[in-house]
Amino acid sequence: MSIIEHIASLLDQVDIKYERESGALMMRWKTDHFEDLKIKVISNKDETWAYIVAPFTNFYQVEEAKRMKLAYDMLKESWKANGVKYAIDEDDDIIVIAETNDTDLTPDEIRTLVGHVVHACDTLWEIYPG
């Protein structure tokens, strides 16, 4: 069983709804700040790592005068956040990510990881320049 299939079965056990996309799982969340927050579960090619990722806007779409403060705030929040990182990916998109190389995840562990990402997205919304 692939790691994505394993995580899909865990999400089923904890009643978290998702859609299958090619090689990924996509969840949609409604939060205090988002009507349709999209979070994906993906893995690396050899399936030794799983990533729970929420993509945001491109870093360069942020007003230039506000980029460095946002980057600084993201770095500070990464330190405070439990199991989550705020990052900029190879396409310069701002992301919130939780990662694990535990391929024997339990239902409670996947629920916790997804929950941390959802909460961290609301925190990013609060620090994102308006």
C-alpha positions as CSV (number, residue, x, y, z in Angstrom):
1,M,0.0,0.0,0.0
2,S,1.4,3.4,-0.9
3,I,1.8,6.0,1.8
4,I,-0.9,8.1,0.1
5,E,-3.3,5.2,0.2
6,H,-2.4,4.6,3.9
7,I,-3.1,8.2,4.7
8,A,-6.4,8.1,2.8
9,S,-7.4,5.1,5.0
10,L,-6.4,7.1,8.1
11,L,-8.4,10.1,7.0
12,D,-11.4,7.8,6.4
13,Q,-11.0,6.5,10.0
14,V,-11.1,10.0,11.5
15,D,-13.9,11.2,9.1
16,I,-11.8,13.9,7.4
17,K,-13.2,14.3,3.9
18,Y,-10.8,14.5,0.9
19,E,-10.7,14.2,-2.8
20,R,-8.2,12.1,-4.8
21,E,-5.9,13.9,-7.2
22,S,-3.2,12.3,-9.2
23,G,-0.8,11.1,-6.6
24,A,-2.3,13.4,-3.9
25,L,-5.2,13.9,-1.5
26,M,-6.9,17.3,-1.4
27,M,-8.9,18.5,1.6
28,R,-11.0,21.6,1.8
29,W,-11.6,23.5,5.1
30,K,-13.7,26.3,6.2
31,T,-12.0,28.2,9.1
32,D,-12.3,31.6,10.9
33,H,-10.5,33.2,8.0
34,F,-11.0,31.0,4.9
35,E,-14.1,29.9,3.1
36,D,-12.3,27.2,1.0
37,L,-8.8,26.5,2.4
38,K,-7.1,23.8,0.2
39,I,-4.7,21.4,1.9
40,K,-2.9,18.6,0.0
41,V,-1.2,15.5,1.2
42,I,1.7,14.4,-1.1
43,S,4.8,12.2,-0.8
44,N,8.2,12.2,-2.2
45,K,9.0,9.8,-5.1
46,D,10.3,6.9,-2.9
47,E,7.4,7.4,-0.4
48,T,9.7,7.9,2.6
49,W,8.2,11.2,3.5
50,A,4.6,12.6,3.6
51,Y,3.8,16.3,3.3
52,I,0.7,18.1,4.4
53,V,0.8,21.4,2.4
54,A,-1.3,24.5,2.1
55,P,-0.2,26.7,-0.8
56,F,-0.7,30.4,-0.7
57,T,0.1,33.3,-3.0
58,N,3.4,33.9,-4.7
59,F,5.9,35.7,-2.4
60,Y,6.5,38.3,-5.1
61,Q,2.8,39.3,-5.2
62,V,3.3,40.8,-1.7
63,E,4.0,44.5,-1.9
64,E,7.8,44.9,-2.0
65,A,8.0,47.2,1.0
66,K,6.2,44.5,3.1
67,R,8.0,41.3,1.9
68,M,10.8,41.3,4.4
69,K,8.5,41.9,7.4
70,L,6.3,39.0,6.2
71,A,9.4,36.8,5.8
72,Y,10.5,37.7,9.3
73,D,7.1,37.1,10.8
74,M,6.8,33.7,9.0
75,L,10.2,32.8,10.5
76,K,9.1,33.8,14.0
77,E,5.8,31.9,13.6
78,S,7.6,28.8,12.4
79,W,9.5,28.8,15.7
80,K,6.2,29.1,17.7
81,A,4.0,26.7,15.6
82,N,3.7,23.1,16.7
83,G,5.1,20.8,14.0
84,V,4.5,23.2,11.1
85,K,6.8,25.4,9.0
86,Y,6.0,28.5,7.0
87,A,8.1,28.5,3.9
88,I,8.6,29.6,0.4
89,D,8.8,26.8,-2.2
90,E,10.9,26.4,-5.3
91,D,8.2,28.4,-7.3
92,D,8.4,31.2,-4.7
93,D,5.0,30.4,-3.4
94,I,4.3,30.8,0.3
95,I,3.3,27.5,1.9
96,V,2.4,26.1,5.2
97,I,3.8,22.6,5.6
98,A,3.9,19.7,8.0
99,E,6.2,16.8,7.1
100,T,6.8,13.4,8.5
101,N,8.9,10.4,7.7
102,D,6.8,8.2,9.9
103,T,5.2,5.9,7.4
104,D,3.3,4.1,10.2
105,L,1.1,7.0,11.1
106,T,-1.9,6.5,13.3
107,P,-5.3,8.1,12.8
108,D,-4.7,10.5,15.7
109,E,-1.3,11.5,14.4
110,I,-2.7,12.4,10.9
111,R,-5.6,14.3,12.5
112,T,-3.1,16.2,14.6
113,L,-0.8,17.0,11.6
114,V,-3.7,18.2,9.5
115,G,-5.1,20.2,12.4
116,H,-1.8,22.0,12.9
117,V,-1.6,23.0,9.3
118,V,-5.2,24.3,9.3
119,H,-4.5,26.3,12.5
120,A,-1.2,27.6,11.1
121,C,-3.0,28.8,7.9
122,D,-5.3,31.0,10.1
123,T,-2.2,32.4,11.8
124,L,-0.6,33.1,8.4
125,W,-3.8,35.0,7.4
126,E,-3.3,37.2,10.5
127,I,0.3,38.1,9.8
128,Y,-0.1,38.4,6.0
129,P,0.1,42.1,4.9
130,G,-3.4,43.4,4.1
